[in-house]
Amino acid sequence: MNFNIQPFIPVRGLRNPHLQSILASSLRPQNGVDFRRQRLNTPDGDFVDLDFADVAGMTWADLGDDTPIILLLHGLEGSARRGYAYETYKQLAQRGIRSVGLNFRSCSGEMNRTAFLYHAGATGDVALVMDWLNAQFPSVSKGMIGFSLGANVLLKYLGENGAGLDGRVKTACPELVEAAVAISPPFDMVAGSQVFSHGTGKLYARLFLRSLKEKTRAHASLIADKIDIEKVLQAQTVEAFDDALTAPLHGFDGVMDYYEKSRSGNFLPGIEVPTLLLRSLDDPFFADDREWVTRANNRNLIPGFTKHGGHVGFMEGAISRHFWAERQAARFFALHLLGHN
């Protein structure tokens, strides 16, 4: 199906990518949605929490048992109840689509039970959740949407073991997904790590590091025998943190091994479902790595690169609190799962 991406017109006076990124995060309203939590136990003795979104006047019961379901994957140190998630749930419900958010391990408000946390290449829990959703709702169309780190996880999940990668037969389960949207995804984590380590990127990194280090302290009893806690707490960049904690804790041979094996660009050729890619060229979190999309040469990828928008920003129109990316995503899902947008 041909999808027409509507032009992004930023709020007057808010073309600056930092203003877009920061203000959009704080101005997205977090109301109008109630949640029902479902806990799933994982094979390794841990758990993940799902948040089923009931939008006022358009709950799961109101929308009906045969309406499509979208699984949402949040960004680094986010949750299924971030502002962009609220906006997505509401936009989808307005078009007759149900939604549920996956909270990555340690992100639902309760620390997880095992040493394993989450990272940009961890797709095992996503596969578990999609299998569970398919078992609970076997005859319902399904899609997925990811933001930032969650967008990287989404693209890797869709593309790994795909027939487009070295001719291998697909063994993962992305066939359960009929359409997908990645908002502000990194394609090359190696290049992106350099942006996060210099200039204004270091300011954003400090915000993430504060939360990541708090979790490290809370998780110390489970991971102290696997990593150097003091080295983690001394990290001044996200790359240094990933080198001290993420890589060794999850079996990678250093931070570059983690970035190179987890970057979504590797998996773009294997994606076999219509996938909308929305990202601004002035995203302050990433380098310009669009060549990964071009190199993939995959007709299933629908790129929507805008001149402005920041990182998961995309505040549009003459007034604030209108968000272009979530609206485009809902239109895309309506077209592919319902036949109209």
Secondary structure, DSSP 4 states (H G I P E B T S, - for coil): ----PPPP-BPTT--SHHHHHHHHHHHS---SEEEEEEEEE-TTS-EEEEEEEEETTB-HHHH-TTS-EEEEE--TT--TTSHHHHHHHHHHHHTT-EEEEEEPTT-SSS--SSS----TT--HHHHHHHHHHHHHSTTS-EEEEEETHHHHHHHHHHHTT-TTTTTPPP-S-GGG-SEEEEES--S-HHHHHHHHTSTHHHHHHHHHHHHHHHHHHHTHHHHTTTS-HHHHHT--SHHHHIIIIIHHHTT-SSHHHHHHHH-GGGGGGG--S-EEEEEETT-TTS---THHHHHH--TTEEEEEESS-TTTT-BBSSSSS-BHHHHHHHHHHIIIIIS--
